[in-house]
Amino acid sequence: MQSVSVVGTWKLISAKADNPKGDVIYPYGENPFGILMYDTNGYMSVLIMRIGRSKFGSGDPFAGTPEEIKEAFEGFDAYCGTYEVNVEKETITHRIRGSRFPNWEGTDQVRYFELSDNRLILKTPPIPSLETEWVVSLTWDLKT
C-alpha cells in the first residue's frame, strides 16, 4: 500500500462550491484566508475566514449586534480533531472534536483529496443546502 503524508501547515488558496446546475459560489469570498494543520500525531485543525469582515461597533466580542454576529459567523469556519488518510479511497477523514458548526461535533467528515507536490485539494461529498447539493473544493499550498 502506498503512503501519503499531509503533515504540515497549509495555506488556503481558494474555496468554492459548485452545484449540478453549474452554479459557483465563494462561501468565504474570492480571496479567503485559511490555515490547515496536520501533525505527526494524527491531530488536525483548520480555520477559514472571509477577508474584510466588519468589526463589531462596540469593540466588545460579547456585545455584537445580531447583524454583526450573523456576518461574523457566516464568514468564518473552524474545527479541530484527529484525522486519518485512506490512500486507496483517496480520502482524509476528519474526526471532529470541536467546531464552529455544533452539528459537526463528534462526527466524521470525509474529504476526497488530490495531492501533488506542495498542493492539496480537498473536496466534500455533496452537501444539501439552499435547495440543491454543493461540492465544496478547497485548494491549499504547503507552507515551507
C-alpha positions as CSV (number, residue, x, y, z in Angstrom):
1,M,0.0,0.0,0.0
2,Q,1.3,3.4,-1.0
3,S,1.9,6.0,1.7
4,V,0.9,9.7,1.6
5,S,1.9,12.4,4.1
6,V,-0.2,15.5,4.5
7,V,1.7,16.5,7.6
8,G,2.4,20.3,7.8
9,T,0.9,23.7,7.7
10,W,-1.2,24.5,4.6
11,K,-2.3,28.0,3.4
12,L,-5.7,28.3,1.7
13,I,-5.5,29.4,-1.9
14,S,-9.2,29.1,-2.9
15,A,-12.6,27.9,-1.6
16,K,-15.5,27.5,-3.9
17,A,-18.7,25.4,-4.1
18,D,-20.3,24.0,-7.3
19,N,-23.7,22.5,-7.7
20,P,-25.1,20.2,-10.5
21,K,-26.7,23.2,-12.3
22,G,-23.3,24.8,-12.8
23,D,-23.6,27.5,-10.2
24,V,-20.5,28.5,-8.4
25,I,-20.3,30.4,-5.1
26,Y,-17.5,31.5,-2.9
27,P,-18.6,31.0,0.7
28,Y,-15.7,32.9,2.2
29,G,-15.2,35.4,-0.7
30,E,-13.0,35.1,-3.7
31,N,-9.8,35.7,-1.6
32,P,-10.3,33.9,1.7
33,F,-7.7,33.4,4.4
34,G,-7.2,30.0,5.9
35,I,-4.7,27.7,7.6
36,L,-4.9,23.9,7.8
37,M,-2.6,22.0,10.1
38,Y,-1.9,18.2,10.2
39,D,0.6,16.9,12.8
40,T,2.6,13.7,13.1
41,N,0.4,12.5,16.0
42,G,-2.8,12.4,13.9
43,Y,-4.3,15.8,15.1
44,M,-5.6,18.4,12.7
45,S,-7.0,21.9,12.9
46,V,-8.5,24.3,10.3
47,L,-9.5,27.9,10.2
48,I,-11.1,29.6,7.2
49,M,-12.4,33.2,7.0
50,R,-13.7,35.8,4.7
51,I,-11.3,38.7,4.5
52,G,-12.8,42.1,5.4
53,R,-15.5,41.0,7.9
54,S,-17.0,44.1,9.6
55,K,-15.7,44.9,13.1
56,F,-18.2,45.0,16.0
57,G,-19.2,48.6,16.6
58,S,-18.9,48.2,20.4
59,G,-15.4,46.7,20.2
60,D,-16.7,44.0,22.7
61,P,-16.6,40.4,21.4
62,F,-19.6,39.6,23.6
63,A,-21.7,42.6,22.7
64,G,-22.2,42.4,18.9
65,T,-25.5,43.3,17.3
66,P,-27.4,40.4,15.8
67,E,-26.4,41.6,12.3
68,E,-22.7,41.8,13.3
69,I,-22.8,38.3,14.9
70,K,-24.5,36.8,11.8
71,E,-21.9,38.3,9.4
72,A,-19.0,37.2,11.6
73,F,-20.4,33.6,11.9
74,E,-21.3,33.2,8.2
75,G,-17.8,34.4,7.1
76,F,-15.9,32.1,9.4
77,D,-15.3,28.4,9.9
78,A,-13.1,26.4,12.2
79,Y,-12.8,22.9,13.6
80,C,-10.3,20.5,15.1
81,G,-9.9,16.9,16.0
82,T,-8.0,14.0,14.6
83,Y,-7.5,12.7,11.0
84,E,-6.9,9.5,9.1
85,V,-5.7,9.2,5.4
86,N,-7.0,6.4,3.3
87,V,-4.8,6.2,0.2
88,E,-6.9,3.5,-1.6
89,K,-10.1,5.6,-1.3
90,E,-8.2,8.9,-1.7
91,T,-9.9,10.3,1.4
92,I,-9.0,12.1,4.5
93,T,-11.4,11.7,7.4
94,H,-11.6,14.5,9.9
95,R,-12.9,13.2,13.3
96,I,-14.3,16.4,14.7
97,R,-13.9,17.2,18.4
98,G,-14.7,20.9,18.3
99,S,-16.4,23.0,15.6
100,R,-17.9,26.4,14.9
101,F,-20.9,24.4,13.5
102,P,-22.1,22.4,16.5
103,N,-23.8,19.7,14.3
104,W,-20.3,18.5,13.3
105,E,-19.0,17.9,16.8
106,G,-18.5,14.2,17.3
107,T,-18.9,13.4,13.6
108,D,-16.5,12.1,10.9
109,Q,-16.2,14.5,7.9
110,V,-14.8,12.8,4.8
111,R,-12.8,14.8,2.3
112,Y,-11.6,13.5,-1.1
113,F,-8.1,14.6,-1.7
114,E,-5.7,15.2,-4.6
115,L,-2.1,15.8,-3.6
116,S,0.7,16.8,-6.0
117,D,4.0,18.5,-5.0
118,N,3.0,21.1,-2.5
119,R,-0.6,21.4,-3.4
120,L,-3.5,19.7,-1.7
121,I,-7.1,19.8,-3.0
122,L,-9.9,18.7,-0.6
123,K,-13.4,18.2,-1.8
124,T,-16.5,17.4,0.2
125,P,-19.1,14.8,-0.7
126,P,-22.3,16.6,-2.0
127,I,-23.8,18.8,0.8
128,P,-27.5,19.5,0.7
129,S,-28.0,23.3,1.1
130,L,-30.1,26.1,-0.4
131,E,-32.4,23.6,-2.2
132,T,-29.6,21.9,-4.1
133,E,-26.4,20.0,-3.4
134,W,-22.9,21.6,-3.3
135,V,-19.4,20.2,-3.5
136,V,-17.0,22.4,-1.7
137,S,-13.4,22.5,-3.1
138,L,-10.6,23.9,-1.0
139,T,-7.2,24.3,-2.6
140,W,-4.2,24.5,-0.2
141,D,-0.5,25.2,-0.6
142,L,2.1,23.7,1.8
143,K,3.8,26.5,3.7
144,T,7.6,25.9,3.6
